Amino acid sequence: MATNEEKAVAVRQGEISRVTNETQIKLSFGLDGSGKSELETDVPFLNHMLDLFTKHGQFDLSVEAHGDIEIDDHHTVEDIGICLGQCLYHALGDKRGIKRYASVFIPMDEALAQVVIDVSNRPHFEYRAEYPSDRVGSFDVQLVHEFLWKLALEARITLHVIVHYGQNTHHMIEAVFKALGRALDEATSIDPRVSGVPSTKGVL
């Protein structure tokens, strides 16, 4: 059985190439990174949010994604969420030694967001957010839900996202992605006190 020290230095990363009639995506994700992102997608606002997520979670993330944005951004945003979730699931491996749970509040000026995570192997998503506008620039705010739901589904995590209040839609979504990064970092971090997986079932 691996020691906690061995688990801590194990490479926890995943990569995927996904090609459909709607999108072409290459994505790699490392849990134990340095906050470095290389992002090339057709959705500038998502690039910004993923950069925040990566920096505040101290992950490494590379995304090259192109899709049918002449229709809208939906397929591209959705498929990036799918790919990131699958890479996260792969990177977590058997989940030995992780903290499993995290709850993080992040303020962004007048806005306050909370993200709560259970790395449970039971995909579930709850979302409580009311934004004052339907768009940030050309970005459809509904796609935040689509991205987060597909991430939770494919990573097989329980994810609760609550935007408690705010006046600026950009600030509110930014707080969500910062909180997501920090909560995921905490929940997936190695706790030297944990032997095996953190579940009375003996498996996650």
C-alpha positions in Angstrom: 0.0 0.0 0.0 1.3 3.4 -0.9 2.4 5.7 2.0 0.9 9.2 2.4 4.2 10.6 1.1 4.0 8.5 -2.0 0.4 9.5 -2.6 1.3 13.2 -2.2 3.8 13.1 -4.9 1.8 10.9 -7.3 1.0 12.5 -10.6 -2.7 13.4 -10.5 -3.6 14.5 -14.0 -5.8 13.7 -16.9 -6.0 14.5 -20.6 -8.6 14.0 -23.3 -9.2 14.7 -27.0 -12.9 14.9 -27.9 -14.1 15.4 -31.5 -17.8 15.6 -32.4 -19.7 17.2 -35.3 -20.1 20.2 -33.0 -16.8 20.7 -31.2 -13.1 19.8 -31.3 -11.4 19.8 -27.9 -8.0 18.9 -26.5 -7.8 19.4 -22.7 -5.3 18.5 -20.0 -5.7 19.1 -16.3 -3.4 18.6 -13.3 -4.6 18.8 -9.7 -1.2 19.5 -8.2 -0.1 22.4 -10.3 1.1 26.0 -10.0 -1.9 27.9 -11.3 -0.8 27.9 -14.9 -3.4 28.0 -17.7 -3.1 27.8 -21.5 -6.5 28.6 -22.9 -7.5 28.8 -26.5 -11.3 28.7 -27.0 -13.8 30.6 -29.1 -15.6 31.8 -25.9 -13.5 34.7 -24.4 -15.5 35.0 -21.2 -15.1 31.3 -20.5 -11.4 31.7 -21.0 -11.4 34.4 -18.3 -13.4 32.2 -15.9 -11.2 29.1 -16.5 -8.1 31.2 -15.9 -9.5 32.4 -12.5 -10.5 28.8 -11.6 -7.0 27.5 -12.4 -5.1 30.3 -10.6 -7.2 30.1 -7.4 -7.1 26.3 -7.4 -3.4 26.1 -8.1 -4.1 23.7 -10.9 -2.5 23.3 -14.3 -5.0 23.5 -17.2 -4.6 23.5 -21.0 -7.6 23.8 -23.3 -7.7 24.1 -27.0 -11.4 24.2 -28.1 -13.2 25.2 -31.2 -16.9 24.7 -31.9 -20.0 25.8 -33.8 -20.2 29.3 -32.2 -21.9 30.5 -35.4 -25.0 28.8 -33.8 -24.1 29.8 -30.2 -21.6 29.1 -27.5 -23.7 26.2 -25.9 -21.9 23.2 -27.4 -18.4 24.5 -26.8 -19.1 25.5 -23.2 -20.9 22.2 -22.5 -18.3 20.0 -24.0 -15.4 21.8 -22.2 -17.3 21.0 -18.9 -17.6 17.4 -20.0 -13.9 17.1 -20.8 -12.8 18.9 -17.7 -15.0 16.6 -15.5 -13.6 13.5 -17.2 -10.0 14.7 -16.7 -10.8 15.5 -13.0 -12.3 12.0 -12.5 -9.2 10.4 -14.0 -6.8 12.6 -12.0 -8.5 11.7 -8.7 -7.7 8.0 -9.2 -8.8 5.9 -6.2 -9.2 9.0 -4.1 -7.0 7.7 -1.3 -5.9 10.2 1.3 -8.1 13.1 0.0 -10.0 15.5 2.3 -13.1 14.9 0.2 -15.2 17.8 1.5 -14.8 21.6 1.2 -17.0 24.7 1.6 -15.6 28.0 0.4 -17.0 31.6 0.4 -15.5 34.1 -2.0 -16.4 37.8 -2.2 -16.0 39.8 -5.4 -16.6 43.4 -4.5 -20.4 43.5 -3.8 -21.0 39.8 -4.8 -20.7 36.8 -2.5 -20.6 33.2 -3.8 -20.3 29.9 -2.0 -19.2 26.5 -3.4 -19.6 23.3 -1.4 -18.0 20.0 -2.7 -18.1 16.4 -1.8 -15.9 14.2 -3.9 -18.4 11.4 -3.4 -18.5 9.4 -6.7 -22.2 10.3 -6.7 -22.8 13.1 -9.2 -25.3 15.7 -8.0 -25.6 19.4 -8.7 -27.5 22.2 -6.9 -27.5 25.7 -8.2 -28.9 28.8 -6.5 -28.2 32.0 -8.4 -30.2 34.9 -9.7 -28.3 37.3 -12.0 -29.4 40.8 -12.8 -28.6 40.3 -16.5 -28.9 37.5 -19.0 -25.6 38.2 -20.7 -22.0 39.3 -19.9 -21.0 40.8 -23.2 -21.9 38.2 -25.7 -21.8 35.3 -23.1 -25.2 33.7 -22.2 -25.3 33.5 -18.4 -27.4 30.2 -18.7 -24.2 28.5 -19.8 -22.7 28.8 -16.3 -25.3 26.2 -15.1 -24.6 24.0 -18.2 -20.8 24.1 -17.6 -21.0 23.4 -13.9 -23.6 20.6 -14.2 -21.6 18.7 -16.8 -18.4 19.1 -14.8 -20.1 17.7 -11.7 -21.7 14.8 -13.7 -18.5 13.7 -15.4 -16.3 14.2 -12.4 -18.8 12.3 -10.3 -18.8 14.9 -7.5 -21.6 16.5 -5.5 -21.5 20.2 -6.2 -23.6 22.9 -4.6 -23.2 26.5 -5.9 -24.9 29.4 -4.2 -24.6 33.0 -5.2 -25.9 34.8 -2.0 -26.1 38.2 -3.5 -24.6 40.7 -6.0 -25.4 43.5 -8.4 -22.9 43.0 -11.2 -23.3 39.7 -13.1 -19.7 39.6 -14.1 -18.6 39.9 -10.4 -21.1 37.2 -9.3 -19.9 34.6 -11.9 -16.3 35.5 -11.2 -16.8 34.8 -7.5 -18.3 31.4 -8.4 -15.3 30.3 -10.5 -12.8 31.5 -7.9 -14.7 29.7 -5.1 -14.9 26.6 -7.4 -11.1 26.5 -7.8 -10.4 27.0 -4.1 -13.1 24.4 -2.9 -11.9 21.8 -5.4 -8.3 22.4 -4.4 -9.2 21.9 -0.7 -11.5 18.8 -1.3 -8.9 17.0 -3.4 -5.8 17.9 -1.3 -4.0 15.0 0.5 -4.6 14.9 4.3 -1.7 12.9 5.9 -4.1 11.8 8.7 -6.4 10.0 6.2 -5.7 6.3 5.8 -7.3 4.9 2.6 -10.4 6.6 1.4 -12.4 9.0 3.6 -15.6 6.9 3.7 -17.0 4.3 6.2 -17.9 2.2 3.1 -14.2 1.8 2.3 -14.6 3.0 -1.2 -15.5 6.2 -3.1 
